[in-house]
């Protein structure tokens, strides 16, 4: 049984995904399904709230890379917010801050869509 879940919330036209637990090869499909659900509903402005994300593997990171181009082609983006330090370090090590807006708070990430 996985110790990972994705919660959905809306803030106007922005879809917020609350990640909780450990995102790895066994649970990456749950994040994929969540992003696909956003796309199916024409929600291309996505904020990933990682405040409760305890761990991420390369498989989890791969999900972001798999969808970012298509989401941006549809006028949207994925903003990543509120990561715990050890999780942020994994993103940072692999150069994700160059490719994605990674913010300290969810409010900051939402504001980036309004810029």
Backbone as a chain_set.jsonl record, in Angstrom:
{"seq": "XXXXXXXXXXXXXXXXXXXXXXXXXXXXXXXXXXXXXXXXXXXXXXXXXXXXXXXXXXXXXXXXXXXXXXXXXXXXXXXXXXXXXXXXXXXXXXXXXXXXXXXXXXXXXXXXXXX", "coords": {"N": [[0.841, -1.194, 0.0], [0.516, 2.183, -0.857], [2.118, 5.132, 0.403], [1.225, 7.623, -0.447], [-0.533, 10.421, -1.716], [-2.752, 12.484, -3.689], [-4.266, 15.506, -3.454], [-6.97, 17.585, -4.583], [-7.576, 20.991, -5.268], [-9.145, 24.132, -6.056], [-8.249, 27.406, -7.171], [-9.708, 29.818, -8.375], [-8.952, 29.893, -11.736], [-6.857, 28.261, -11.39], [-5.481, 25.133, -10.738], [-4.822, 23.344, -7.863], [-2.625, 20.995, -6.663], [-2.237, 18.95, -3.991], [0.391, 17.316, -2.711], [1.182, 14.414, -0.892], [3.206, 12.461, 1.176], [5.272, 9.866, -0.168], [6.745, 10.139, -3.259], [7.452, 8.059, -5.73], [8.737, 5.424, -7.896], [6.675, 3.603, -7.613], [4.465, 5.13, -7.014], [4.297, 7.171, -8.806], [2.514, 7.002, -10.933], [0.121, 7.829, -9.838], [0.404, 10.599, -9.583], [0.707, 11.188, -12.282], [-1.863, 10.481, -13.221], [-3.341, 12.428, -11.872], [-2.407, 14.812, -13.062], [-3.202, 14.313, -15.682], [-5.949, 14.329, -15.287], [-6.321, 17.025, -14.712], [-5.637, 18.106, -17.211], [-7.638, 16.954, -18.805], [-9.811, 18.342, -17.896], [-9.273, 20.765, -18.967], [-7.58, 22.307, -17.408], [-4.797, 24.022, -17.178], [-3.158, 25.544, -15.683], [-1.282, 24.883, -13.097], [-0.56, 24.352, -9.724], [1.734, 22.793, -7.729], [1.579, 21.762, -4.549], [3.928, 21.067, -2.281], [4.218, 20.798, 0.458], [3.648, 18.686, 2.152], [5.021, 16.631, 1.04], [7.176, 14.098, 1.445], [9.25, 12.737, 0.241], [10.929, 12.351, -2.887], [11.575, 10.584, -5.856], [13.639, 9.891, -8.759], [11.841, 8.921, -10.614], [9.474, 10.171, -9.851], [10.164, 12.841, -10.344], [10.388, 12.647, -13.064], [7.76, 12.619, -13.945], [6.949, 15.288, -13.868], [8.562, 16.314, -15.896], [7.569, 14.897, -18.069], [5.113, 16.061, -18.656], [5.298, 18.841, -18.764], [5.923, 20.242, -21.176], [3.684, 19.876, -22.89], [1.698, 21.064, -21.314], [2.592, 23.709, -21.187], [2.416, 24.32, -23.916], [-0.281, 24.564, -24.139], [-0.791, 26.964, -22.997], [-0.425, 27.043, -20.28], [1.178, 26.26, -17.116], [3.355, 24.579, -14.784], [3.755, 25.21, -11.5], [5.786, 24.946, -8.648], [5.492, 24.572, -5.209], [6.294, 25.335, -1.783], [8.089, 23.307, -0.891], [9.606, 20.833, 1.216], [12.837, 21.114, 2.713], [14.674, 18.952, 2.201], [13.46, 17.698, 0.032], [13.342, 19.772, -1.816], [16.086, 20.019, -2.262], [16.645, 17.797, -3.879], [15.253, 18.459, -6.239], [16.706, 20.767, -6.833], [19.334, 19.818, -7.179], [19.096, 18.475, -9.579], [18.646, 20.484, -11.362], [16.093, 21.603, -11.633], [15.104, 24.166, -10.74], [15.81, 25.86, -12.83], [14.141, 25.176, -14.883], [11.55, 25.238, -13.875], [9.239, 27.294, -12.002], [9.895, 27.515, -8.704], [8.635, 28.021, -5.644], [8.559, 29.535, -2.336], [6.092, 29.546, -1.071], [2.611, 28.61, -1.466], [0.943, 30.768, -2.106], [2.754, 32.527, -3.33], [3.335, 31.061, -5.632], [0.849, 31.038, -6.909], [0.605, 33.765, -7.39], [2.567, 34.069, -9.331], [1.31, 33.204, -11.617], [-0.229, 35.328, -12.15], [1.429, 37.298, -12.997]], "CA": [[0.0, 0.0, 0.0], [1.36, 3.365, -0.992], [1.987, 6.199, 1.378], [1.214, 8.812, -1.289], [-1.858, 10.831, -2.186], [-2.862, 13.773, -4.356], [-5.531, 16.191, -3.205], [-7.299, 18.609, -5.583], [-8.272, 22.218, -4.86], [-9.14, 25.178, -7.08], [-8.168, 28.82, -6.805], [-10.085, 30.412, -9.656], [-8.607, 29.046, -12.877], [-5.641, 27.517, -11.039], [-5.689, 23.843, -10.067], [-3.781, 23.093, -6.866], [-2.461, 19.584, -6.311], [-1.549, 18.773, -2.717], [1.069, 16.027, -2.669], [1.442, 13.963, 0.47], [3.862, 11.163, 1.283], [6.481, 9.55, -0.926], [6.529, 10.044, -4.695], [8.527, 7.221, -6.272], [8.344, 4.629, -9.065], [5.424, 2.904, -7.337], [3.353, 6.067, -6.844], [4.339, 8.204, -9.858], [1.308, 6.899, -11.77], [-0.955, 8.603, -9.202], [0.606, 11.992, -9.982], [0.386, 11.227, -13.715], [-3.328, 10.473, -13.342], [-3.832, 13.725, -11.398], [-2.114, 15.811, -14.097], [-4.079, 13.999, -16.815], [-7.29, 14.789, -14.906], [-6.302, 18.477, -14.918], [-5.655, 18.351, -18.656], [-8.957, 16.559, -19.307], [-10.713, 19.429, -17.535], [-8.696, 21.991, -19.538], [-6.869, 23.074, -16.378], [-3.38, 23.979, -17.526], [-2.422, 26.31, -14.675], [-1.208, 23.912, -12.001], [0.375, 24.563, -8.616], [2.02, 21.6, -6.935], [1.922, 22.102, -3.166], [4.739, 19.974, -1.768], [4.5, 20.964, 1.89], [3.536, 17.376, 2.815], [5.757, 15.647, 0.25], [8.312, 13.707, 2.273], [10.319, 12.127, -0.553], [10.696, 12.235, -4.322], [12.614, 9.856, -6.58], [13.775, 10.327, -10.152], [10.588, 8.578, -11.302], [8.542, 11.252, -9.531], [10.609, 14.018, -11.086], [10.109, 12.382, -14.472], [6.359, 12.958, -14.247], [6.916, 16.719, -14.175], [9.192, 16.503, -17.21], [6.73, 14.275, -19.095], [3.91, 16.839, -18.95], [5.479, 20.296, -18.771], [5.894, 20.814, -22.524], [2.296, 19.9, -23.36], [0.954, 22.043, -20.518], [2.996, 25.047, -21.655], [1.872, 24.504, -25.271], [-1.69, 24.913, -23.96], [-0.873, 28.254, -22.323], [-0.346, 26.901, -18.834], [2.479, 25.985, -16.516], [3.366, 23.903, -13.488], [4.537, 25.912, -10.476], [6.01, 24.041, -7.525], [5.494, 25.431, -4.024], [6.335, 24.907, -0.375], [8.787, 22.027, -0.711], [10.482, 20.638, 2.361], [14.213, 21.354, 2.283], [15.324, 17.768, 1.624], [12.839, 17.455, -1.267], [13.834, 20.846, -2.694], [17.476, 19.728, -2.62], [16.634, 16.856, -5.001], [14.888, 19.27, -7.397], [17.805, 21.688, -7.094], [20.469, 19.03, -7.667], [18.846, 18.085, -10.969], [18.458, 21.669, -12.189], [14.685, 21.963, -11.829], [14.799, 25.601, -10.609], [16.023, 26.528, -14.114], [13.023, 24.812, -15.753], [10.263, 25.443, -13.203], [9.161, 28.238, -10.889], [9.771, 26.84, -7.412], [8.433, 29.118, -4.698], [8.509, 29.198, -0.914], [4.712, 29.375, -0.61], [1.562, 28.44, -2.472], [0.495, 32.1, -2.515], [3.751, 33.03, -4.29], [3.164, 30.321, -6.893], [-0.38, 31.56, -7.519], [0.919, 35.127, -7.863], [3.377, 33.947, -10.554], [0.389, 33.069, -12.748], [-0.857, 36.642, -12.382], [2.454, 38.229, -13.495]], "C": [[0.875, 1.242, 0.0], [1.076, 4.373, 0.102], [2.065, 7.505, 0.591], [-0.222, 9.135, -1.668], [-1.766, 12.204, -2.832], [-4.242, 14.327, -4.051], [-5.718, 17.29, -4.24], [-8.007, 19.776, -4.925], [-8.213, 23.191, -6.031], [-8.937, 26.526, -6.431], [-8.447, 29.562, -8.108], [-9.763, 29.44, -10.778], [-7.38, 28.171, -12.595], [-6.016, 26.25, -10.272], [-4.518, 23.625, -9.112], [-3.787, 21.609, -6.53], [-1.638, 19.507, -5.038], [-0.938, 17.38, -2.679], [1.407, 15.676, -1.234], [2.116, 12.604, 0.428], [5.097, 11.052, 0.422], [6.149, 9.314, -2.391], [7.71, 9.295, -5.305], [7.99, 6.417, -7.45], [6.994, 3.945, -8.857], [4.221, 3.842, -7.287], [3.296, 7.142, -7.931], [3.085, 8.18, -10.724], [0.137, 7.677, -11.165], [-0.833, 10.085, -9.552], [0.303, 12.153, -11.47], [-1.121, 11.318, -13.916], [-3.907, 11.822, -12.915], [-3.596, 14.812, -12.441], [-2.991, 15.575, -15.32], [-5.509, 14.46, -16.534], [-7.391, 16.31, -15.077], [-6.422, 18.803, -16.401], [-7.035, 18.038, -19.243], [-9.999, 17.635, -19.008], [-10.242, 20.774, -18.044], [-8.103, 22.909, -18.474], [-5.38, 22.939, -16.65], [-2.527, 24.856, -16.619], [-2.441, 25.471, -13.404], [-0.169, 24.349, -10.982], [0.501, 23.247, -7.868], [2.404, 22.075, -5.545], [2.63, 20.899, -2.564], [5.022, 20.045, -0.283], [4.426, 19.647, 2.658], [4.192, 16.255, 2.017], [7.054, 15.331, 0.993], [9.51, 13.224, 1.466], [9.936, 12.162, -2.013], [11.886, 11.511, -4.952], [12.702, 10.407, -8.001], [12.51, 9.998, -10.954], [9.538, 9.659, -11.06], [8.878, 12.518, -10.289], [10.293, 13.874, -12.57], [8.686, 12.73, -14.879], [6.252, 14.435, -14.616], [7.461, 16.977, -15.578], [8.305, 15.967, -18.333], [5.58, 15.173, -19.535], [4.144, 18.331, -19.156], [5.368, 20.904, -20.172], [4.46, 20.943, -23.047], [1.472, 20.942, -22.614], [1.31, 23.459, -20.96], [2.484, 25.326, -23.058], [0.399, 24.914, -25.222], [-1.858, 26.187, -23.134], [-0.791, 28.188, -20.815], [1.072, 26.71, -18.346], [2.263, 25.154, -15.255], [4.291, 24.706, -12.586], [4.628, 24.974, -9.278], [6.224, 24.887, -6.276], [5.694, 24.656, -2.733], [7.008, 23.55, -0.159], [9.568, 21.999, 0.592], [11.921, 20.71, 1.849], [14.85, 20.135, 1.619], [14.743, 17.417, 0.253], [13.302, 18.527, -2.261], [15.258, 20.541, -3.153], [17.575, 18.757, -3.79], [16.287, 17.606, -6.29], [16.071, 20.146, -7.82], [19.0, 20.969, -7.714], [20.328, 18.698, -9.147], [18.487, 19.264, -11.871], [17.031, 22.111, -12.413], [14.388, 23.453, -11.631], [15.044, 26.403, -11.892], [14.79, 26.328, -15.012], [11.656, 25.183, -15.195], [10.367, 26.593, -12.21], [8.954, 27.415, -9.622], [9.753, 27.937, -6.357], [8.362, 28.604, -3.263], [7.086, 28.883, -0.451], [3.759, 29.186, -1.788], [1.084, 29.794, -2.994], [1.447, 32.713, -3.538], [3.572, 32.367, -5.651], [1.926, 30.818, -7.64], [-0.124, 32.944, -8.108], [1.727, 35.088, -9.149], [2.484, 33.79, -11.783], [-0.228, 34.427, -13.101], [0.133, 37.651, -12.93], [2.322, 38.433, -14.989]], "O": [[1.844, 1.342, 0.754], [-0.026, 4.458, 0.644], [2.864, 8.385, 0.912], [-1.029, 8.237, -1.911], [-0.846, 12.979, -2.569], [-5.258, 13.699, -4.351], [-4.742, 17.864, -4.723], [-8.923, 19.588, -4.124], [-7.338, 23.089, -6.892], [-9.38, 26.772, -5.309], [-7.524, 29.892, -8.852], [-10.236, 28.304, -10.78], [-6.925, 27.43, -13.467], [-6.765, 26.291, -9.296], [-3.358, 23.713, -9.515], [-4.816, 21.043, -6.162], [-0.487, 19.941, -5.003], [-1.656, 16.381, -2.621], [1.858, 16.519, -0.459], [1.658, 11.699, -0.269], [5.871, 11.999, 0.29], [5.378, 8.416, -2.73], [8.82, 9.821, -5.389], [6.901, 6.701, -7.947], [6.252, 3.731, -9.816], [3.087, 3.409, -7.493], [2.354, 7.933, -7.972], [2.641, 9.226, -11.199], [-0.743, 8.134, -11.894], [-1.838, 10.754, -9.789], [-0.294, 13.151, -11.875], [-1.598, 12.143, -14.696], [-4.858, 12.307, -13.527], [-4.473, 15.641, -12.685], [-3.473, 16.53, -15.93], [-6.201, 14.927, -17.439], [-8.415, 16.822, -15.529], [-7.206, 19.664, -16.798], [-7.535, 18.781, -20.087], [-10.95, 17.818, -19.768], [-10.743, 21.812, -17.614], [-8.12, 24.132, -18.616], [-4.776, 21.897, -16.394], [-1.307, 24.906, -16.772], [-3.462, 25.359, -12.726], [0.964, 24.676, -11.336], [-0.491, 22.664, -7.431], [3.438, 22.72, -5.372], [2.026, 19.847, -2.359], [5.968, 19.419, 0.196], [5.068, 19.501, 3.698], [3.955, 15.076, 2.278], [7.92, 16.193, 1.148], [10.647, 13.288, 1.933], [8.763, 12.021, -2.356], [13.042, 11.784, -4.63], [11.928, 11.282, -8.388], [12.156, 10.733, -11.876], [8.795, 10.017, -11.974], [7.991, 13.191, -10.815], [9.971, 14.851, -13.246], [8.437, 13.094, -16.028], [5.551, 14.795, -15.562], [6.894, 17.756, -16.345], [8.293, 16.525, -19.43], [5.115, 15.063, -20.669], [3.266, 19.02, -19.675], [4.777, 21.972, -20.333], [4.073, 21.984, -23.577], [0.641, 21.625, -23.213], [0.431, 24.31, -21.093], [2.145, 26.469, -23.365], [-0.107, 25.537, -26.156], [-2.947, 26.458, -22.627], [-1.06, 29.18, -20.137], [2.038, 26.964, -19.065], [1.151, 25.042, -14.738], [5.476, 24.86, -12.881], [3.662, 24.291, -8.938], [7.039, 25.81, -6.278], [5.315, 23.491, -2.613], [6.553, 22.745, 0.653], [10.121, 23.011, 1.02], [12.187, 20.402, 0.687], [15.499, 20.269, 0.581], [15.459, 16.892, -0.6], [13.616, 18.218, -3.411], [15.599, 20.781, -4.312], [18.487, 18.871, -4.61], [16.944, 17.417, -7.314], [16.393, 20.251, -9.004], [19.602, 21.464, -8.667], [21.317, 18.645, -9.877], [18.072, 19.069, -13.013], [16.774, 22.922, -13.303], [13.492, 23.973, -12.296], [14.533, 27.516, -12.025], [14.442, 27.207, -15.801], [10.713, 25.416, -15.952], [11.431, 26.845, -11.645], [7.957, 26.706, -9.487], [10.72, 28.682, -6.196], [8.139, 27.419, -3.011], [6.886, 28.062, 0.444], [4.055, 29.545, -2.928], [0.848, 29.95, -4.192], [1.007, 33.343, -4.5], [3.647, 33.024, -6.689], [1.957, 30.995, -8.858], [-0.591, 33.252, -9.204], [1.592, 35.984, -9.983], [2.866, 34.203, -12.878], [-0.691, 34.634, -14.223], [-0.263, 38.757, -13.296], [3.099, 39.183, -15.58]]}, "num_chains": 1, "name": "protein.A"}
